[in-house]
């Protein structure tokens, strides 16, 4: 049944996600042509102030429109996959049909989670490629090569571990953290919709309460241990290690302590959120 749920979920989600990201590709192609035009354009009378002013306004408007489009695509993807789709499909009128299927609450959660994470990863990659395509030129290619070489050579000096190990670990933590974050949103929706009234407000209130408690506990953990967290309770930057080695530990030990703590924390939060979501969908489901 899980396979059928995944197939149905991808089919339903793709109706919005594919056109949305095809739009991103079209915007990128058009934007790239415009960038090439801007770079190569020559004017008979470039000293004309009015002409330069209107060109500057046009450039600014198009760049702003592109940035707004990227932000909108990112926000729409996140809102739709993590919140709207999960709530509408399982906790509104559609839920009456979905919960009659011969599938457990856990299977429903796993199907929604899988599709959400896959599309969030695809969304991030496509947005990054879009930005890269817009700014790409010979100078950028040359600088990027130097940047990449510098990253690989400096990573061990900063974090105390080989680049080939450190970067995959960062990506793994990011993936686990994304999964945990999505499950926490599911948990808040499931708990909020167990109320008789004001279900949406209850879900929002529960999420805000969780974030307040998480940030407070994170501050306490960091203050007492000196070990930062990468996951949902994090108050540090992604590259937490820069300028933060004041614990007397060597770089590698500090790196692995942070990574282990972040991974364990995200796993605990994710598993806990899954258990609570499954419980409320199984024992406390309220579709009225």
N, C-alpha and C positions, 0 to 999 in steps of 0.2 A: 504493500500500500504506500510505503514511503516513496518509492519510485514514481508512482502515479501522482502523488502530491507534488513532488519536485517538478515533474513534467507540466502539471497544471499551473504551478506557481510561476515557473519561467515563462510559460505561454502568456499568462495574465500580465505579468510585470513587463515583458518585452513589448507589449502594446504601447507603453509610454517610454520605456528606457531606450529602445532602438531609435524611434523618431527623434527623441531628445538628443541623443548623441550623434545621430546623423546630422542634426542641425549644428552641433558643435564642429563636426568635420567640415561642413559647408562654410561656416563662419571662419574657420581657420584658413581654408583655401582662399576665400575672398579677401580676408585680412592679409594673407601672405602676398597676394597680387598687389594689394594697395601699398604694403610696405615696400615692395620692389619699385612701385611707381614713385613713391616718395623719395626713395634713395636715388633713383635715376633721373628724376625730372630736372629739366633745365628751363630757365625762363629768359625770354628775350630781354626783359627789363626787370632783373631781380631787385633793383633798387627801389622798385615801386612798393611803398610802405603798405598801402591798402591791400595789395595782392598778397604780401607776406602775412599780413594780419589775418586775412580770411583763410589762408592756407593753414595758419597756426590754429585757428578756431576749429576748422574742419578736422585737422589731425587730432586735436584734443577730444572732440566729440566722438570720433570713431574709436579712439583708444579707450575712452570712458565706456562706450557702448560694449566694446569687447570685454573689458574687465567685469562690467555688470553682468554680461551674458555668462561668463565663467562662474561667477559667484552664484548666479541664479541656477545654473545647471547643477552645481555642487549642492546647493541648499535643497532644491527640488528632489534630487536623488536621495539625499539623506532623509528628508521629511517623509517622502513617499514610501521608501523601503522600510525605515525603522519605526515609523509611527502610523502613518495613514493606512498603509496596506495591512499591517498586523491588526490594527484596531477595527477597520472596516470589515475585513474578511472574517474575523473571529468573534467580534463583540458587538456587532450591529445585526440588522436583519439577516445579512448573509450568514451569520453565525449559526442560525437555526438549521441551515442546510449543511454547513461544514461539519457541525458536531454530530450530525446523523451518519456521517461516513464511518466505515469500519476502520478508523484510525485513532490512535491514542493522542492525548494532548501533547505528549512528547514528540510524536511524529509531526504534528502540526507545527510545533515550535522549531524543530530541526529543519523542516522544509523552508519555513519563512527565513530562518537564520542563514541557511546556506545560500539562498538566492540573494538575500540582502548583502552578505559579505562578498559574494562573487561580483555583484554589480558595483559595490563600493570600490573594490579594487580596480575594476575596469574603468570606472569613472575617474579615479585618481590618476591612472596611467594615461588615459586619453587627454585629461586636462593638462598634465605635465608635458605630453607630446605636443599638444596644441601650442602651449607657451614656447616650447623649444623651437617649434617650426616657425613661429612668428619672429623670433629674434635671431634665427640662424643666419650666419654669414661666415665668410672666410676667417675673419678676426675671431669670432665666437668659437669656431671650430678649433682654431689654434690655441686660444685661451683655455678652452675646455679640456684639451689634451694635457696642458700644463696643470690645470686644476686637478684632473683625475690622477695624474702622476703624483702631485703633491699630497692628495688625499691618502693615497696608498702608502706613501713614504712617511707621512706625519702621524698617521693613525696609531701605530704602535707606540710612538713617543708620548702621545696624549693619553691613550687609554691602557697601554701596557699589554695589549694583545695583538696578534697579527690581524691585518685588515680582512683577510679571507675568512677569519673566524668572527671578528667583531661585527662586521656589517650584517652577515646572515643572522646573528643573534639579535641585533637591533630589529631587523625585519620580522623575526619570529615573535619578539615581544610586542611589536606593533600589531601583528596579526591577532595574537591572543588578546591584546587590549581592545582591539576593535570588536572582536567577538563578545568579550565580556561587557563592553559598553552597550552593544545592541541588546544583549540579554537583560541588562539592567533596565533599559527602556521598556522591554517587554514585561518585566516584572512590575514596574510601576503602572503600566496600563492594566495588567491583569488584576492587581490589587485595587486600583482605582475603580475598575468596572465591577467590583464585587459590592460596591455601595449601591444603595437604592436610588439616590439622587445625585446630581452634579458629578457624574462619573468622570468627565474630562477634567474638571477643576480638581477633583480628588487625585487624579493621575498626575497632574502638573504639580500639585502640592506635595505629593509623595516624592516625586523626583527632586524637587527643590530641597526638601528635607534631607533626602539622601545626600545630595551634593554638599549641603552645609555640614553634615556630620562627617562625611568623607574628607572634606578639606580640613576640618578641625583635627581629626585623627592623623591626617597626613602631616600637619604641622607639628603635632606632638611627637610622631615617629622620627621625623627629620631632626627635630631639636634634641631629642634624647639620644639618638643613635648616630647622627651624622650621615646616615645612609639615605639617599634620595630614592624616590619611587618614580617609575615611568608610567604606571598604569592609571586607573581611574581616580586614584587618590593623589595623583602627582601635583606638586606645586613647582617642580623644577622644569627646566627646559629639556628638550630631547637630548642634546649633548650635555647631560648633567655634569660630566666630569671636568669640563673646562673651568679652572679656577676654584674647584670645590674640594681639592685634595688637601684637607686640613685635619684629617683624622689620624695621621701617623701611619696609615696603611700604605703599602706600595700600590702603584697604579693598577696592576693586574688584579690584586686582591679586592681593591675598591670597586673595580669594574664588575667582577663576578658577584660580589656581595649585592651591588645595586641590581644587576640583571636577575639574580636568583630571587631577590626580594620582590622585584617587580613582576616576575613570572608567577611566583607563588601567589602573590596578592591578586593578580588578574585571574588566575585559575580559581582561587577561593571565591572571589566575587562572581565570576561567571557561573561556576557550579551552583553557588548559593542562589543566584538569580534564576537559574534554570529550575532548580528544585521548587522555589517559591512560585514561579510562574506555572509550572506543571500542577502544583497543589491547588492554586486558586482556579485554574482552568478545569480541574477535575472535581474538586470538592466545593468550590465557592462560585461557580459560574452563574452569572446573573445577566441574562439577555433582555430583561424587561425594561 
